[in-house]
Amino acid sequence: MNTGIILNNPSTFGEERQGNEQNLRGEALDLYFKMSTSGKLHRTLNFLQHKSRRLKDIANAIAATCRLNRHFAGLHNVSIDQIKGTDSREGDFDDSFYPLHDRMRSRWLGVAAARLSGKELPPVELIKVGGIFYVQDGHHRISVAKALGEEFVDAEVIDLDC
């Protein structure tokens, strides 16, 4: 019996998949532009209020001896609002994880498209000094999570005891 339905036809499956990837890329691009525009407004308002909104540099927050007293604290669900610093990317994101430059757009879009497609990404890596978290790895994932309206991220946390 011929039903007229062709299952798993490589030519139509490929077109459907490509169309879906284009839709995800379009959604990711929309998210990026919203984050970029919101970030510019955020920084302009802070400039007018004479507030610095840069990510804190971990090197300024800890003494060199603190690195000797580090221990893995485990996997935690961390509030994005508690993440205020970085160990390396203070010029790429502000303290609210709005991207500062378009040169990061491609990577940002890739992370956003992966999240929008339901792909599970690894936890971010954070270093905790006092009550402040500093990003070691995962700046883009945090920014995308914020753009998606999430308040928490899964993170592998290292505690530094000074």
N, C-alpha and C positions, 0 to 999 in steps of 0.2 A: 504494500500500500504506500503510495507516494503522497505525503502530506503537504509537499511544497515548501517545507521548512528545512533549511540547510543549517545544521548545527556545526559550530566550530569551523566555519569556512575561513581559512586563513586570510583571505582578502578582506572580508567584511570585519573579521575580528580585529585585524590590524588597524583598519580605519576607525573602528569604535574606540579602540585603545588610544589611538593618536588623538581623536576628538576629546576623549576624557582627559588626557594629559594637557591638551590645550586649554580646556576649561579650568583645570587645576592651576595651570600657569597663570591664567587670567585672574583667578581668585587671589592667587598669591601676589600678583602685581597690584591688584586693588588694595590688598592689605598693606603692602609695602608703601604705596603712595599715601595711604591714610596715616601710617606711622611716621613717614617722612614729613608730611605736612603738619601733623600734630606736634612733632618734635621741634620744628621750626617755630611754631607758635609758642610752645613751651619755653624754648630758649629765649625768644624775644621778650616774653613777659618777665622772665627771670633777669634778663639784662636790664630791663627798665626798672626792676626792683633791686638792682645791684647784687644779685645772688649768683654765685657760681653753681652750675649744675653739672660739673664734670664728675666722672667716676673717680673715686678715691684710688690713689696708687698705694698698693699694699706696702711698698718699700718705705713710704712715709709713715705708715701706721705701726710698723713693728721694728724692733731692734734686730740686728743681725743674729743675736743669740737666740731669738725666738724660733728660728728655723730648726734648732737642735731639739726643741721640745714639741715636736709634732707627733700626732697620733691619729689614726683613722677612726673617725667617730661613727661610721656606718652610713647607710642609705637613709635619707630623711626627705620629708616633704617640706620644702622651705618656701616661705612667703617671698614673692618677688620684691615686695617692699623692703625686706630686710637685706637685700643684695645691693650694696652701695659702692662696691669697689671692684678692682681688677688687679691682676698681677702683670698685665701686659698690654691691654687695649684701651687705655684711658682716652686716646684720641679718636676712637672709632664709634663709641656710644656715649650718650650722656648718662646721668645717674638714674634716669627713668627708662633706660635701654632703647631710646629712640636712636636710630642710626644717624651718624653725623655726616657721612659721605656717601655719594652714589657709587663709589668704587666697590662697596660691599653688597650692592644690590643683587648681583648674580648669586652669590652664596646665600643671601637672605631668602631670595626667591626659591632656591633649591630646597632649603629647610622648610619653608612655608608649604611648598607643593607636596613635600613628603608628609608633613603633618596633615594637610588637607586630604591626602589620599588614605589616611589611616595608618601609615607606616609608623611603627614604634621606633623612637630614637633613643639612644643611650642617655642615661642621666647626665646632667651637667656635673662638673667638678668644682666644688667650692672650698675655700679656705676660710675658717671662722676665727676671727680675732676679736675677743670680747663678744659683743652682741652683733657685730657686723660681719657680713659675708662678702668675700672677694672671689670673683670668678677666675678660675684657673683655665677652665675649658667649657665652652657652651654659650658664649655671648649671643650668637645668632639664635640659638634655641630659646634662650630667655626672652629675647626681643620678639620672636615669633609667638611665643606663649602669651606674652603681654598683648600683642596685636589680636590674638584670638580671644581675649577677655579672661584668660586664666589668671588666677591669683597665686598659684603655687606651682613649683617645679620639683620633680624628683631630682635629688642631688646626692652624690657621694661627697661626704664632708670630711675634711681634715681639720682638726682642732690644733691651733697653735697656742701653747701656754707660755706666757711671758713671765 
